[in-house]
Amino acid sequence: MPLPGPAQPLDRLNGAVIAAHEAGDGMRLAGLYGEAADRFAEDGDIASACFFYTQAYIFALEQGAPEAERYAAVLRRHGRL
Amino acid sequence: MEQRLVDEDLARVMEPVATANGLSNRYYTDRQCFEAEKERVFFDNWAAIGFAKDVPENGDAMPLTFLGQPLVVIRGRDGKLRVFQNICRHRGMILVREPGRIRGAIRCPYHSWCYDLDGALKATPHVGGPGHNTHAAIDRDALGLIEVRSHVWRDVVFVNISGDAPPFEEAHEKMLARWREFDRPLLHSGADSSFKLEVATNWKLAVENYCESYHLPWVHPGLNSYSRLEDHYHIEEPGAFSGQGTLVYRQLRGDENETFADAPGLGEKWDTAAEYIALYPNVLFGVHRDHSFAIILEPRDNASTVEHVEIYYHDESSTGPERAALRAKNTAQWRVVFEEDIFVVEGMQEGRNAVHFDGGRFSPAMDSPTHMFHHWIATQLAR
């Protein structure tokens, strides 16, 4: 499966994601990736959504953020976890 | 031929103290001997690597390197302290670089495999392809962090890296019994009771010097005024520990004659006794009625050792601000004593370059605790 291409939702978020990576701000990363994933999901692009839900899940898990469970539930629903 | 020579060297060390030689130069200077010692002395036994006080809260993690081994000490959500190899089970990447609090999971900085504080592998992102986080070939239950056997005693974190040593309580049963009266929480006040010394010596020489009182009148003349040589006794437990005790310990007093509070419930012996024991291989303990200390010897190389010194108290009244000045005085006093030993342990290390040195001889009357340590080292290396 190819990686998601130049993702429109992420284009807008790209700068914020890079800044959060540089700052090591895991909570922000979880939120930004989650936002991107939700956009793909709304568009029905499940493959891309699951890629970004995975990113969101991992950063939320690392931070001990309760949102991790929401992302995990979505991934489970799609058989991805 | 080489092996036979080594064996002959060790056999001489294992003779009775009156006829024994000490360990020969190679055990202080030779790289191969250091490597053998690493495996047989440190990895096969219970070696001290750090202090539990440095991971006080659940989720605290402290990475360290001990004899080249990347380890991480973690206090779990259940409050239990565990030691793991500090590597991801995926590509062997170092997981934790800095000490700190882990809020949720340990995330490998490489491909973001995530581990729980108890070592369980929690997540393997994209392991089955982008957005697919499982794969039949990757059994998460079998790929948790590699735990190293550990045990905490007197705040010191011990590890048995080989996994083959008897349980700590069994291996050090006699040590635990000897100081059972001191079996109570040790209180640490922070930076004012902590220091380290970097010494250009082999770690064994620090143990050897610590074990005996013979040198006290010469190297620590300040102790002479009240602690005479005849007031000391040997402590010897073959295969486990050795050291010295004093019968005339006097409490430190402050400007207003204040003292630290005693550990409750101690027997009369401890009114004036104090003991200093090297628990093999690499931790030096001291106990007194009103305070204790532990020194972990971290061997960096044959001729480089870091002494991590931590001083503990037995009552909360001793760790509060009202005793800050007395604590500072106590720390300074011990620092002087331990620094006074540096020139001898460094001098003996330098002396190990003398090609005709035969390992030296022991005073049967005064050096038997030191010989006991040599004997133990030789026994480990000859196995």
Interface residues (C-beta under 8 A of the other chain):
Chain A: M1 P2 L3 P4 A47 S48 A49 C50 F51 Y53 T54 Q55 Y57 I58 F59 A60 L61 E62 Q63 G64 A65 A68 L75 R80 L81
Chain B: R103 G104 A105 I106 R107 S112 C114 K122 A123 P125 H126 G129 P130 G131 H132 N133 T134
